[in-house]
Each structure stands twice: as structure tokens, then as C-alpha cells.
């Protein structure tokens, strides 16, 4: 890619404390709010558990499973064997460092931050392990030292570098310290000396991630060459550079995925749909969106919008989850959206949120924030238990009666850690940085993308503006906004109306206001004064959702939703049914809601009615098939009807093991 020449280092960016701090010359519609704080409600509780339970357990786990031992081997301060087969174990350390850094940035009394000493020890260890030329990856330093930057398809060296850079940027923004940033810059400089036209290696990472990290390093330092290097990696993808066709980890009996697995089959600008390994694809697209934001290249933006359309219309699960295949962790075909075999990796949900946030900034369109909301509350949040101690790598939409768990990373049962432990620290870092994803500003005003009790503010053409939000969302649809800082002159407060919401009311200054949603935004423009109030009430009636008929796996089924939450049945909540596989929902019976403060940390359940499917003659013997009646199967409901209780999907698998399902047959 030919990037426009640099007119010099960009001016100092705005002091937003988050993973994306746009350069002052970025060609975007919106910018992240400079200040964002979640102070109460649903997300405050989930972030409290992350801060008090999940993040603190990180150092001991990283030590016990060998991640820190491997870095000590690279530093020459330990002896023994490299622990684990995977080449990217360093990233569990750096993702944890990023999570801890964002949590530190959100902490008022930083001198009392409990993980500060652990962070310092890990930063010193990374610096000790780094080689004189800047290279840093324990696997290739210890296990395969002669193959640096040779096994690009599987080696994950650039992927590791990307997570190191993101951790360093987070640490620098949280503390102002240069120690980890220096380590990251030395590695980035070494990569820049190695890759590119006329340099030793013309190649790309088999697992994208460094692209978005390099753009952020450019934003943090003003060094244009980091942006140029990110552009090089984007431009060279799709030209068949990843020629190592062996299966991962040298399994001679496995079939090596083709170039589409790594998105090396077609240049980004020409791609028509998302394909291959989901996390690889989405991390790449987040980086492409970052490059497009800083360069303003319309062709890249057009490609992002085209790929987003293809993904959301044909390859996205109701929960926002992504991935149809356990094998290769990939997207699958259009409308191939299975239930019990849905992969929906937790890391894919994180990557989707990261890409959609960048697209929301780039375009200002609410559809990206709509998908963020759906993914946050459902496909992402299900990945961590309510107590913050156990995790799901995959997030299926159904667990059948009699499910036999094999354990490990692909199980539909929660586990304290994984062989490939990419998901837990990924969840930690997103929850720790979550306030950054909730609000934006532009020259004309402030926009609220997600609704969480807290305070949000930033600069507009009329000066600094700030608001306070109070809400019990997602249990209730009332969002109260109070202006705290009003700037000067008129400005626009914009509130997103979620795509699922069919009815809403708006009050401005305690008076009903007629306001029409414009492309998903309610825009209220006036000369605001401190203390002015706006109240948005979103209709939260439960609803039944059906899928496109081309989704064969759920034809004839519906799902229960309320507000932003997808619901599911768990066996433990259906005492009148021996299992879930024979349950049929009566879609004509209506739905009611009940808030249960005693259940799963406090949830609103949806109550429906149904019956147990009868088993006609010819079923239940040694052959589970029969000749279909000419008029189709007919069910006879049981009497009395069966009451069905649906809980939010994010809260499943937090009690006894059992069956679960999101999509419910209606006949």
C-alpha cells in the first residue's frame, strides 16, 4: 500500500485512556470520549468481579502453567525444559499485563493497586528476556533459535509482538512510565528493520494482531514508520506469502488448512466475505480499520463495510458469536450456523467488539454499536463465570441431554484454565478497558453508544461537555442522563436507539419530547445547562425471534429475547421436564417476566409455556427415523401445559451441569 507522505509527527493526541487513541489527523466521524467511568449497575458489578477476582488470579496461574518459566529460560535465569507445545504462550503474560494496566488506569488510589508488584516483576522479566537486537519470543529463543521469522504461518512471533505492544501502550497510558514501552519499541524497531521492501523478509504474520498494535504505537509515539509497517502487512496479505503448508505443531496426520485459513488467499481490498480462522480474520480487520482511519483510504473503508455486511447477514449467531466449525475454528459457509456445534470462541467475540468499535469511530453509524451491544451482553459475557474463576473457550447455543464432556478447551463446560489460554486474559483486558467503548464525541457533541451508569465527557467545538448516566439497564429500559458540564453554545447529545427496540419515549427536562430516530440516533440539540436532564425509556417487552429460513439448523424454531439479552433454557430451571431435547414452546401463549434477585446474582427471567414432544410410533426403537406423514408431523400438547423459565444466556453454566438450548422448536 502506498501511504500518503507524512507531514511530520502528529500533534499530541487527546488524553483518552483507552485502547484506541486516534491521531489528530485521523479521518474519522467520532472519537472516543476523553473521560469515561462506570460507577454502578450491571457492568460495574461484572467489572468489579474482574478486578477483584479474575485479574488477581493471573500471576499465580501464569507461574503454575509455565508461561513465566519460559520467559525465565529465555532470560537465562532458570533451567529446565520449555513448558507447553504452543509457540505463543508469551501472549498470556502480555494480555494479562494489558488488563492490569487498564484496571490500574481506572483506579483512584494507584499507589494501593494490588497487582503493581506483579506487573513490575513481569515487565523486568520481559526486559531481561529480550535479546540485544530487540527480538523477544521465548519459544524461538529457547526451542527453535535457528528459525526466527521462518515459520511465519504458525510461529506467531508477530502475534506475540502485537500483544506486547498493546500491553506497553496500556501501561504507558496508565502510568506514564517508559520501561515496558521501551521493550515494545525495541521489538517493533527490529521487526521494522526485518520486514518490508528491500529488507531481509517479505512476509506477513500467520496470525494477524500486530497490525492494530503498530497503528496504536504510532499514535502513542508519533513514529510514522510504525503506521507504514502496519500498512505494509495489510498490503502484502493475500499474495500467498504464507507457504508453510504443514499442520500446526507438526501433526503429520492432520490436513493443513489452505491459504484462506490465514486470509492469505486474496488481497484485503478485493475480499467479498469473511472466511477462515475467525480470530485471525477479525484481528486483521481491526488493524485494517485502524490503518483506514489514519490514512483515510476509501478503498479500505469500502472493503471493511462490505465484509461486515457479509459477516452479519450470513455468518453471525444470534448471540453475536462467530464461528461454525470446531475444526480450524473458522466461519463456515453462509447460513451455516449450528447450535450444539457452534464454536463461537470467546476470543472471537472480543475481536468482533474491537473491530466494530473501530468501525463505529470510522463511520459514526449505530449498526456497529448495535452489534457490540449484542456481543457484549451475550457471546462475550458468557465466556466468564459469574464468580470470575471459570471460563468457556467455546460458546455453543445448545448442550444436549446426555452431553458427554471431553474436557479441555473445546468443552461446553466451564474450566479454570486452558491448554491454549488465550480467552481468559482476553476477557480480562476487555472488561478492564470497557468504559472506553461506551461513548464518543465529535465537534458537534457527545454520543452514548452503550448504556451503563457512570460519567462520560470530552471536547467539542464549544468546549468540554460531560454527562452522568443512571440506569438499571439491561433489566429496565430507563436511561436518565444529566448534563454536568455544558460547554458554550449549542451542542448535540445523541442517544442510540438499539435496533431491537420498537417503541421508546423521550423526555427532555421532564417534558415529553417528540424525537425521531435518525439512522439509529436520537439527536437532541440545544444550549445545555448543567443540571439539564434527558430520560430515554426503551420498550423492554420480551419477544420471540426467528432466523432466516436458510439457517437450516433452527428452521421451525424461535429464540427468546428481552432488551439486549438473548435467553436460554437450562435443565435446572425446568423441574417438570426430564430434559430439554423434547421441549416444544407454544408461541401463542405469550411471555411474562420476573426479576429474580435471588437467582444467578440477580437476573430477570422470561416465563413461557410449552409441552413435551410426543414420540409417535416408529420412534424410540433401534432406528430413530420413520416415514413422514403426508400432512407433516402433528404434536399433541400435554395437559396441563409446561411452564418454561428462560434465563439470560450469559448466565448459563454457572450451576449444576446439564442441558441448555437457545433455539426452541415450536412444533
C-alpha positions, 0 to 999 in steps of 0.5 A: 500500500502506498501511504500518503507522505507524512507531514511530520509527527502528529500533534499530541493526541487527546488524553483518552485512556483507552485502547484506541487513541486516534491521531489528530489527523485521523479521518474519522466521524467520532472519537472516543470520549476523553473521560469515561467511568462506570460507577454502578449497575450491571457492568460495574458489578461484572467489572468489579468481579474482574478486578477483584477476582479474575485479574488477581488470579493471573500471576499465580496461574501464569507461574503454575502453567509455565508461561513465566518459566519460559520467559525465565529460560529465555532470560537465562535465569532458570533451567529446565525444559520449555513448558507447553507445545504452543509457540505463543504462550508469551501472549498470556503474560502480555494480555494479562499485563494489558488488563492490569494496566487498564484496571490500574488506569481506572483506579483512584488510589494507584499507589494501593493497586494490588497487582503493581508488584506483579506487573513490575516483576513481569515487565523486568522479566520481559526486559531481561528476556529480550535479546540485544537486537530487540527480538523477544519470543521465548519459544524461538529463543529457547526451542527453535533459535535457528528459525526466527521469522521462518515459520511465519504461518504458525510461529506467531512471533508477530502475534506475540509482538502485537500483544506486547505492544498493546500491553506497553501502550496500556501501561504507558497510558496508565502510568506514564512510565517508559520501561515496558514501552521501551521493550515494545519499541525495541521489538517493533524497531527490529521487526521494522528493520526485518520486514518490508521492501528491500529488507531481509523478509517479505512476509506477513504474520500467520496470525494477524494482531500486530497490525492494530498494535503498530497503528496504536504505537504510532499514535502513542509515539508519533513514529510514522514508520510504525503506521507504514509497517502496519500498512505494509502487512495489510498490503502484502496479505493475500499474495500467498506469502504464507507457504508453510503448508504443514499442520500446526505443531507438526501433526503429520496426520492432520490436513493443513488448512489452505491459504484462506485459513490465514486470509492469505488467499486474496488481497484485503481490498478485493475480499467479498466475505469473511472466511477462515480462522475467525480470530485471525480474520477479525484481528486483521480487520481491526488493524485494517480499520485502524490503518483506514482511519489514519490514512483515510483510504476509501478503498479500505473503508469500502472493503471493511463495510462490505465484509461486515455486511457479509459477516452479519447477514450470513455468518453471525449467531444470534448471540453475536458469536462467530464461528461454525466449525470446531475444526480450524475454528473458522466461519463456515459457509453462509447460513451455516450456523449450528447450535450444539456445534457452534464454536463461537470462541470467546476470543472471537467475540472480543475481536468482533467488539474491537473491530466494530468499535473501530468501525463505529469511530470510522463511520459514526453509524449505530449498526456497529454499536448495535452489534457490540451491544449484542456481543457484549451482553451475550457471546462475550459475557458468557465466556466468564463465570459469574464468580470470575474463576471459570471460563468457556473457550467455546460458546455453543447455543445448545448442550444436549441431554446426555452431553458427554464432556471431553474436557479441555478447551473445546468443552461446553463446560466451564474450566479454570484454565486452558491448554491454549489460554488465550480467552481468559486474559482476553476477557480480562483486558476487555472488561478492564478497558470497557468504559472506553467503548461506551461513548464518543464525541465529535465537534458537534457533541457527545454520543452514548453508544452503550448504556451503563451508569457512570460519567462520560465527557470530552471536547467539542467545538464549544468546549468540554461537555460531560454527562452522568448516566443512571440506569438499571439497564439491561433489566429496565429500559430507563436511561436518565442522563444529566448534563454536568458540564455544558460547554458554550453554545449549542451542542448535540447529545445523541442517544442510540436507539438499539435496533431491537427496540420498537417503541421508546419515549423521550423526555427532555427536562421532564417534558415529553419530547417528540424525537425521531430516530435518525439512522439509529440516533436520537439527536437532541440539540440545544444550549445545555445547562448543567443540571439539564436532564434527558430520560430515554425509556426503551420498550423492554417487552420480551419477544420471540425471534426467528432466523432466516429460513436458510439457517437450516439448523433452527428452521421451525424454531424461535429464540427468546429475547428481552432488551439486549439479552438473548435467553436460554433454557437450562435443565435446572430451571425446568423441574417438570421436564426430564430434559430439554431435547423434547421441549416444544414452546407454544408461541401463542401463549405469550411471555411474562417476566420476573426479576429474580434477585435471588437467582444467578446474582440477580437476573430477570427471567422470561416465563413461557409455556410449552409441552413435551414432544410426543414420540409417535410410533416408529420412534424410540426403537433401534432406528430413530427415523420413520416415514413422514406423514403426508400432512407433516408431523402433528404434536399433541400438547400435554395437559396441563401445559409446561411452564418454561423459565428462560434465563439470560444466556450469559448466565448459563453454566454457572450451576449444576451441569446439564442441558441448555438450548437457545433455539426452541422448536415450536412444533 
